[in-house]
């Protein structure tokens, strides 16, 4: 968190809301749809870029890649 956003990891709440609250308003819906599609199984992985607010107040671009891990239950 510090290297990417200038935020002390101890100050980061491990919640989706914390992260979404820092994403550029124009990028939130695109990321939200990608996450929902991955969770629903409509896509195999998340692979998108978006802007997020650095502690300095500036927007920085991040590349978000992720997979949903599933098991039999």
Gaussian input, Z-matrix of N, CA and C with variables (Angstrom, degrees):
# hf/3-21g

backbone

0 1
 N
 C     1     B1
 C     2     B2     1     A1
 N     3     B3     2     A2     1     D1
 C     4     B4     3     A3     2     D2
 C     5     B5     4     A4     3     D3
 N     6     B6     5     A5     4     D4
 C     7     B7     6     A6     5     D5
 C     8     B8     7     A7     6     D6
 N     9     B9     8     A8     7     D7
 C    10    B10     9     A9     8     D8
 C    11    B11    10    A10     9     D9
 N    12    B12    11    A11    10    D10
 C    13    B13    12    A12    11    D11
 C    14    B14    13    A13    12    D12
 N    15    B15    14    A14    13    D13
 C    16    B16    15    A15    14    D14
 C    17    B17    16    A16    15    D15
 N    18    B18    17    A17    16    D16
 C    19    B19    18    A18    17    D17
 C    20    B20    19    A19    18    D18
 N    21    B21    20    A20    19    D19
 C    22    B22    21    A21    20    D20
 C    23    B23    22    A22    21    D21
 N    24    B24    23    A23    22    D22
 C    25    B25    24    A24    23    D23
 C    26    B26    25    A25    24    D24
 N    27    B27    26    A26    25    D25
 C    28    B28    27    A27    26    D26
 C    29    B29    28    A28    27    D27
 N    30    B30    29    A29    28    D28
 C    31    B31    30    A30    29    D29
 C    32    B32    31    A31    30    D30
 N    33    B33    32    A32    31    D31
 C    34    B34    33    A33    32    D32
 C    35    B35    34    A34    33    D33
 N    36    B36    35    A35    34    D34
 C    37    B37    36    A36    35    D35
 C    38    B38    37    A37    36    D36
 N    39    B39    38    A38    37    D37
 C    40    B40    39    A39    38    D38
 C    41    B41    40    A40    39    D39
 N    42    B42    41    A41    40    D40
 C    43    B43    42    A42    41    D41
 C    44    B44    43    A43    42    D42
 N    45    B45    44    A44    43    D43
 C    46    B46    45    A45    44    D44
 C    47    B47    46    A46    45    D45
 N    48    B48    47    A47    46    D46
 C    49    B49    48    A48    47    D47
 C    50    B50    49    A49    48    D48
 N    51    B51    50    A50    49    D49
 C    52    B52    51    A51    50    D50
 C    53    B53    52    A52    51    D51
 N    54    B54    53    A53    52    D52
 C    55    B55    54    A54    53    D53
 C    56    B56    55    A55    54    D54
 N    57    B57    56    A56    55    D55
 C    58    B58    57    A57    56    D56
 C    59    B59    58    A58    57    D57
 N    60    B60    59    A59    58    D58
 C    61    B61    60    A60    59    D59
 C    62    B62    61    A61    60    D60
 N    63    B63    62    A62    61    D61
 C    64    B64    63    A63    62    D62
 C    65    B65    64    A64    63    D63
 N    66    B66    65    A65    64    D64
 C    67    B67    66    A66    65    D65
 C    68    B68    67    A67    66    D66
 N    69    B69    68    A68    67    D67
 C    70    B70    69    A69    68    D68
 C    71    B71    70    A70    69    D69
 N    72    B72    71    A71    70    D70
 C    73    B73    72    A72    71    D71
 C    74    B74    73    A73    72    D72
 N    75    B75    74    A74    73    D73
 C    76    B76    75    A75    74    D74
 C    77    B77    76    A76    75    D75
 N    78    B78    77    A77    76    D76
 C    79    B79    78    A78    77    D77
 C    80    B80    79    A79    78    D78
 N    81    B81    80    A80    79    D79
 C    82    B82    81    A81    80    D80
 C    83    B83    82    A82    81    D81
 N    84    B84    83    A83    82    D82
 C    85    B85    84    A84    83    D83
 C    86    B86    85    A85    84    D84
 N    87    B87    86    A86    85    D85
 C    88    B88    87    A87    86    D86
 C    89    B89    88    A88    87    D87
 N    90    B90    89    A89    88    D88
 C    91    B91    90    A90    89    D89
 C    92    B92    91    A91    90    D90
 N    93    B93    92    A92    91    D91
 C    94    B94    93    A93    92    D92
 C    95    B95    94    A94    93    D93
 N    96    B96    95    A95    94    D94
 C    97    B97    96    A96    95    D95
 C    98    B98    97    A97    96    D96
 N    99    B99    98    A98    97    D97
 C   100   B100    99    A99    98    D98
 C   101   B101   100   A100    99    D99
 N   102   B102   101   A101   100   D100
 C   103   B103   102   A102   101   D101
 C   104   B104   103   A103   102   D102
 N   105   B105   104   A104   103   D103
 C   106   B106   105   A105   104   D104
 C   107   B107   106   A106   105   D105
 N   108   B108   107   A107   106   D106
 C   109   B109   108   A108   107   D107
 C   110   B110   109   A109   108   D108
 N   111   B111   110   A110   109   D109
 C   112   B112   111   A111   110   D110
 C   113   B113   112   A112   111   D111
 N   114   B114   113   A113   112   D112
 C   115   B115   114   A114   113   D113
 C   116   B116   115   A115   114   D114
 N   117   B117   116   A116   115   D115
 C   118   B118   117   A117   116   D116
 C   119   B119   118   A118   117   D117
 N   120   B120   119   A119   118   D118
 C   121   B121   120   A120   119   D119
 C   122   B122   121   A121   120   D120
 N   123   B123   122   A122   121   D121
 C   124   B124   123   A123   122   D122
 C   125   B125   124   A124   123   D123
 N   126   B126   125   A125   124   D124
 C   127   B127   126   A126   125   D125
 C   128   B128   127   A127   126   D126
 N   129   B129   128   A128   127   D127
 C   130   B130   129   A129   128   D128
 C   131   B131   130   A130   129   D129
 N   132   B132   131   A131   130   D130
 C   133   B133   132   A132   131   D131
 C   134   B134   133   A133   132   D132
 N   135   B135   134   A134   133   D133
 C   136   B136   135   A135   134   D134
 C   137   B137   136   A136   135   D135
 N   138   B138   137   A137   136   D136
 C   139   B139   138   A138   137   D137
 C   140   B140   139   A139   138   D138
 N   141   B141   140   A140   139   D139
 C   142   B142   141   A141   140   D140
 C   143   B143   142   A142   141   D141
 N   144   B144   143   A143   142   D142
 C   145   B145   144   A144   143   D143
 C   146   B146   145   A145   144   D144
 N   147   B147   146   A146   145   D145
 C   148   B148   147   A147   146   D146
 C   149   B149   148   A148   147   D147
 N   150   B150   149   A149   148   D148
 C   151   B151   150   A150   149   D149
 C   152   B152   151   A151   150   D150
 N   153   B153   152   A152   151   D151
 C   154   B154   153   A153   152   D152
 C   155   B155   154   A154   153   D153
 N   156   B156   155   A155   154   D154
 C   157   B157   156   A156   155   D155
 C   158   B158   157   A157   156   D156
 N   159   B159   158   A158   157   D157
 C   160   B160   159   A159   158   D158
 C   161   B161   160   A160   159   D159
 N   162   B162   161   A161   160   D160
 C   163   B163   162   A162   161   D161
 C   164   B164   163   A163   162   D162
 N   165   B165   164   A164   163   D163
 C   166   B166   165   A165   164   D164
 C   167   B167   166   A166   165   D165
 N   168   B168   167   A167   166   D166
 C   169   B169   168   A168   167   D167
 C   170   B170   169   A169   168   D168
 N   171   B171   170   A170   169   D169
 C   172   B172   171   A171   170   D170
 C   173   B173   172   A172   171   D171
 N   174   B174   173   A173   172   D172
 C   175   B175   174   A174   173   D173
 C   176   B176   175   A175   174   D174
 N   177   B177   176   A176   175   D175
 C   178   B178   177   A177   176   D176
 C   179   B179   178   A178   177   D177
 N   180   B180   179   A179   178   D178
 C   181   B181   180   A180   179   D179
 C   182   B182   181   A181   180   D180
 N   183   B183   182   A182   181   D181
 C   184   B184   183   A183   182   D182
 C   185   B185   184   A184   183   D183
 N   186   B186   185   A185   184   D184
 C   187   B187   186   A186   185   D185
 C   188   B188   187   A187   186   D186
 N   189   B189   188   A188   187   D187
 C   190   B190   189   A189   188   D188
 C   191   B191   190   A190   189   D189
 N   192   B192   191   A191   190   D190
 C   193   B193   192   A192   191   D191
 C   194   B194   193   A193   192   D192
 N   195   B195   194   A194   193   D193
 C   196   B196   195   A195   194   D194
 C   197   B197   196   A196   195   D195
 N   198   B198   197   A197   196   D196
 C   199   B199   198   A198   197   D197
 C   200   B200   199   A199   198   D198
 N   201   B201   200   A200   199   D199
 C   202   B202   201   A201   200   D200
 C   203   B203   202   A202   201   D201
 N   204   B204   203   A203   202   D202
 C   205   B205   204   A204   203   D203
 C   206   B206   205   A205   204   D204
 N   207   B207   206   A206   205   D205
 C   208   B208   207   A207   206   D206
 C   209   B209   208   A208   207   D207
 N   210   B210   209   A209   208   D208
 C   211   B211   210   A210   209   D209
 C   212   B212   211   A211   210   D210
 N   213   B213   212   A212   211   D211
 C   214   B214   213   A213   212   D212
 C   215   B215   214   A214   213   D213
 N   216   B216   215   A215   214   D214
 C   217   B217   216   A216   215   D215
 C   218   B218   217   A217   216   D216

   B1=1.4525
   B2=1.5289
   B3=1.3349
   B4=1.4518
   B5=1.5211
   B6=1.3276
   B7=1.4648
   B8=1.5204
   B9=1.3148
   B10=1.4634
   B11=1.5245
   B12=1.3401
   B13=1.4617
   B14=1.5231
   B15=1.3409
   B16=1.4535
   B17=1.5099
   B18=1.3396
   B19=1.4583
   B20=1.5212
   B21=1.3320
   B22=1.4611
   B23=1.5277
   B24=1.3336
   B25=1.4682
   B26=1.5322
   B27=1.3233
   B28=1.4675
   B29=1.5258
   B30=1.3287
   B31=1.4651
   B32=1.5230
   B33=1.3199
   B34=1.4642
   B35=1.5254
   B36=1.3107
   B37=1.4654
   B38=1.5288
   B39=1.3352
   B40=1.4687
   B41=1.5277
   B42=1.3314
   B43=1.4643
   B44=1.5249
   B45=1.2957
   B46=1.4617
   B47=1.5266
   B48=1.3225
   B49=1.4606
   B50=1.5230
   B51=1.3462
   B52=1.4714
   B53=1.5222
   B54=1.3295
   B55=1.4629
   B56=1.5283
   B57=1.3331
   B58=1.4670
   B59=1.5237
   B60=1.3310
   B61=1.4529
   B62=1.5150
   B63=1.3214
   B64=1.4486
   B65=1.5221
   B66=1.3274
   B67=1.4571
   B68=1.5304
   B69=1.3119
   B70=1.4615
   B71=1.5332
   B72=1.3330
   B73=1.4711
   B74=1.5300
   B75=1.3323
   B76=1.4642
   B77=1.5282
   B78=1.3330
   B79=1.4608
   B80=1.5267
   B81=1.3184
   B82=1.4710
   B83=1.5243
   B84=1.3097
   B85=1.4686
   B86=1.5263
   B87=1.3224
   B88=1.4692
   B89=1.5272
   B90=1.3254
   B91=1.4640
   B92=1.5232
   B93=1.3215
   B94=1.4651
   B95=1.5267
   B96=1.3394
   B97=1.4698
   B98=1.5213
   B99=1.3280
   B100=1.4714
   B101=1.5186
   B102=1.3225
   B103=1.4677
   B104=1.5183
   B105=1.3250
   B106=1.4625
   B107=1.5210
   B108=1.3359
   B109=1.4646
   B110=1.5225
   B111=1.3242
   B112=1.4718
   B113=1.5276
   B114=1.3134
   B115=1.4631
   B116=1.5209
   B117=1.3239
   B118=1.4671
   B119=1.5269
   B120=1.3361
   B121=1.4578
   B122=1.5189
   B123=1.3388
   B124=1.4708
   B125=1.5243
   B126=1.3322
   B127=1.4609
   B128=1.5264
   B129=1.3244
   B130=1.4611
   B131=1.5204
   B132=1.3299
   B133=1.4615
   B134=1.5249
   B135=1.3239
   B136=1.4564
   B137=1.5221
   B138=1.3210
   B139=1.4516
   B140=1.5299
   B141=1.3366
   B142=1.4605
   B143=1.5282
   B144=1.3114
   B145=1.4562
   B146=1.5177
   B147=1.3303
   B148=1.4570
   B149=1.5207
   B150=1.3215
   B151=1.4613
   B152=1.5238
   B153=1.3293
   B154=1.4599
   B155=1.5276
   B156=1.3362
   B157=1.4682
   B158=1.5238
   B159=1.3362
   B160=1.4591
   B161=1.5295
   B162=1.3330
   B163=1.4667
   B164=1.5267
   B165=1.3234
   B166=1.4675
   B167=1.5271
   B168=1.3563
   B169=1.4643
   B170=1.5167
   B171=1.3236
   B172=1.4598
   B173=1.5222
   B174=1.3309
   B175=1.4592
   B176=1.5231
   B177=1.3246
   B178=1.4585
   B179=1.5227
   B180=1.3190
   B181=1.4577
   B182=1.5223
   B183=1.3290
   B184=1.4587
   B185=1.5224
   B186=1.2939
   B187=1.4611
   B188=1.5136
   B189=1.2978
   B190=1.4610
   B191=1.5272
   B192=1.3198
   B193=1.4613
   B194=1.5107
   B195=1.3135
   B196=1.4568
   B197=1.5106
   B198=1.3126
   B199=1.4623
   B200=1.5177
   B201=1.3076
   B202=1.4572
   B203=1.5171
   B204=1.3096
   B205=1.4663
   B206=1.5182
   B207=1.3162
   B208=1.4597
   B209=1.5174
   B210=1.3162
   B211=1.4637
   B212=1.5288
   B213=1.2959
   B214=1.4721
   B215=1.5234
   B216=1.3219
   B217=1.4681
   B218=1.5215
   A1=110.59
   A2=116.68
   A3=118.24
   A4=111.86
   A5=116.71
   A6=119.73
   A7=111.79
   A8=117.16
   A9=120.48
   A10=112.77
   A11=116.98
   A12=120.32
   A13=115.04
   A14=116.99
   A15=119.57
   A16=113.02
   A17=117.14
   A18=122.81
   A19=108.71
   A20=117.12
   A21=121.31
   A22=108.60
   A23=118.84
   A24=120.67
   A25=113.64
   A26=117.66
   A27=120.47
   A28=111.89
   A29=117.26
   A30=122.10
   A31=113.15
   A32=116.86
   A33=121.48
   A34=109.80
   A35=115.95
   A36=120.23
   A37=107.77
   A38=118.55
   A39=119.98
   A40=112.09
   A41=115.22
   A42=119.98
   A43=110.33
   A44=115.48
   A45=120.74
   A46=110.10
   A47=117.24
   A48=121.24
   A49=111.54
   A50=116.57
   A51=119.53
   A52=109.64
   A53=115.88
   A54=120.45
   A55=110.91
   A56=116.84
   A57=120.15
   A58=111.80
   A59=117.20
   A60=121.60
   A61=113.79
   A62=117.84
   A63=122.10
   A64=113.77
   A65=117.06
   A66=121.18
   A67=109.58
   A68=115.64
   A69=121.44
   A70=108.84
   A71=118.00
   A72=121.07
   A73=114.06
   A74=117.51
   A75=119.81
   A76=112.89
   A77=117.70
   A78=121.48
   A79=113.91
   A80=117.31
   A81=121.14
   A82=112.66
   A83=117.70
   A84=119.87
   A85=112.12
   A86=116.63
   A87=120.18
   A88=110.50
   A89=116.46
   A90=120.18
   A91=110.35
   A92=117.00
   A93=120.75
   A94=111.01
   A95=116.81
   A96=120.01
   A97=111.27
   A98=117.41
   A99=120.31
   A100=110.68
   A101=117.71
   A102=121.13
   A103=110.36
   A104=117.30
   A105=120.58
   A106=111.39
   A107=117.68
   A108=120.90
   A109=111.17
   A110=117.28
   A111=119.93
   A112=110.87
   A113=117.19
   A114=120.58
   A115=110.57
   A116=116.97
   A117=121.25
   A118=112.42
   A119=117.49
   A120=120.52
   A121=114.17
   A122=118.00
   A123=120.75
   A124=112.05
   A125=116.72
   A126=122.16
   A127=107.95
   A128=116.40
   A129=120.01
   A130=113.16
   A131=117.42
   A132=119.30
   A133=110.45
   A134=114.55
   A135=122.11
   A136=106.64
   A137=116.39
   A138=121.36
   A139=107.04
   A140=116.89
   A141=118.86
   A142=110.07
   A143=114.95
   A144=122.08
   A145=108.53
   A146=115.34
   A147=120.31
   A148=109.30
   A149=115.04
   A150=121.57
   A151=109.58
   A152=114.36
   A153=120.09
   A154=108.15
   A155=115.90
   A156=121.39
   A157=110.83
   A158=116.23
   A159=123.62
   A160=107.19
   A161=117.33
   A162=121.15
   A163=111.79
   A164=117.27
   A165=121.49
   A166=112.24
   A167=115.97
   A168=120.71
   A169=112.88
   A170=117.30
   A171=120.48
   A172=110.48
   A173=115.11
   A174=120.94
   A175=108.81
   A176=117.21
   A177=121.75
   A178=108.16
   A179=115.88
   A180=121.01
   A181=109.68
   A182=116.92
   A183=122.22
   A184=108.89
   A185=114.91
   A186=121.88
   A187=106.12
   A188=117.07
   A189=124.54
   A190=108.71
   A191=115.84
   A192=121.10
   A193=107.34
   A194=116.40
   A195=118.91
   A196=112.01
   A197=114.16
   A198=123.15
   A199=108.57
   A200=115.98
   A201=120.35
   A202=106.91
   A203=116.83
   A204=121.44
   A205=108.74
   A206=116.32
   A207=121.07
   A208=109.67
   A209=115.13
   A210=120.11
   A211=107.71
   A212=117.13
   A213=120.13
   A214=113.20
   A215=117.65
   A216=118.63
   A217=110.94
   D1=-39.76
   D2=-178.06
   D3=-69.19
   D4=-45.65
   D5=-177.86
   D6=-62.04
   D7=-37.66
   D8=-175.85
   D9=-88.82
   D10=-40.03
   D11=-171.26
   D12=-117.56
   D13=-5.07
   D14=-177.92
   D15=71.69
   D16=23.24
   D17=-177.44
   D18=-113.25
   D19=133.05
   D20=177.15
   D21=-64.64
   D22=127.90
   D23=-179.30
   D24=-54.07
   D25=-29.53
   D26=178.38
   D27=-66.76
   D28=-20.48
   D29=-179.39
   D30=-94.48
   D31=0.73
   D32=-177.23
   D33=-94.66
   D34=122.37
   D35=173.60
   D36=-78.83
   D37=129.04
   D38=-178.95
   D39=-79.00
   D40=61.24
   D41=-178.77
   D42=-129.08
   D43=155.61
   D44=175.98
   D45=-64.46
   D46=-35.13
   D47=-179.14
   D48=-63.51
   D49=-38.84
   D50=178.85
   D51=-59.72
   D52=-47.88
   D53=-178.06
   D54=-66.91
   D55=-48.10
   D56=-178.71
   D57=-60.89
   D58=-31.65
   D59=179.71
   D60=-67.30
   D61=-13.03
   D62=-179.57
   D63=-106.67
   D64=-5.46
   D65=-178.96
   D66=-81.27
   D67=142.55
   D68=179.68
   D69=-55.49
   D70=134.78
   D71=-177.31
   D72=-54.51
   D73=-32.52
   D74=179.90
   D75=-74.24
   D76=-12.82
   D77=-176.03
   D78=-107.01
   D79=-13.55
   D80=-173.51
   D81=-59.33
   D82=-49.39
   D83=-175.17
   D84=-64.02
   D85=-39.24
   D86=179.33
   D87=-61.22
   D88=-43.88
   D89=178.65
   D90=-68.69
   D91=-41.91
   D92=-179.96
   D93=-58.69
   D94=-44.16
   D95=178.61
   D96=-63.63
   D97=-40.61
   D98=179.35
   D99=-62.70
   D100=-43.37
   D101=179.43
   D102=-65.25
   D103=-45.81
   D104=179.53
   D105=-61.78
   D106=-41.51
   D107=178.69
   D108=-64.22
   D109=-38.83
   D110=178.93
   D111=-67.61
   D112=-43.45
   D113=179.84
   D114=-64.41
   D115=-37.86
   D116=-179.26
   D117=-77.59
   D118=-9.16
   D119=179.67
   D120=84.94
   D121=10.40
   D122=179.05
   D123=-76.70
   D124=-23.76
   D125=173.73
   D126=-133.32
   D127=156.55
   D128=-176.16
   D129=-84.67
   D130=-28.22
   D131=-177.89
   D132=-152.15
   D133=162.97
   D134=176.40
   D135=-100.84
   D136=132.47
   D137=179.44
   D138=-151.30
   D139=93.12
   D140=-178.39
   D141=-149.84
   D142=160.44
   D143=176.98
   D144=-113.16
   D145=146.42
   D146=177.58
   D147=-158.60
   D148=168.26
   D149=179.70
   D150=-96.63
   D151=142.94
   D152=177.74
   D153=-136.86
   D154=147.97
   D155=-175.03
   D156=-78.12
   D157=123.00
   D158=174.46
   D159=-79.86
   D160=157.38
   D161=178.68
   D162=-58.19
   D163=-25.27
   D164=178.32
   D165=-71.99
   D166=-12.48
   D167=-178.18
   D168=100.04
   D169=-12.23
   D170=179.83
   D171=-83.28
   D172=157.32
   D173=176.06
   D174=-90.18
   D175=134.60
   D176=174.63
   D177=-122.09
   D178=146.53
   D179=178.14
   D180=-85.76
   D181=136.46
   D182=173.85
   D183=-125.19
   D184=154.28
   D185=175.64
   D186=-111.25
   D187=118.12
   D188=-174.32
   D189=-106.41
   D190=118.76
   D191=175.86
   D192=-126.86
   D193=138.64
   D194=179.84
   D195=-163.10
   D196=160.23
   D197=177.52
   D198=-128.04
   D199=150.16
   D200=172.70
   D201=-95.64
   D202=123.34
   D203=177.68
   D204=-89.69
   D205=128.17
   D206=-178.90
   D207=-122.67
   D208=151.91
   D209=172.16
   D210=-131.44
   D211=-177.27
   D212=-174.40
   D213=-66.88
   D214=-20.09
   D215=179.83
   D216=-96.36

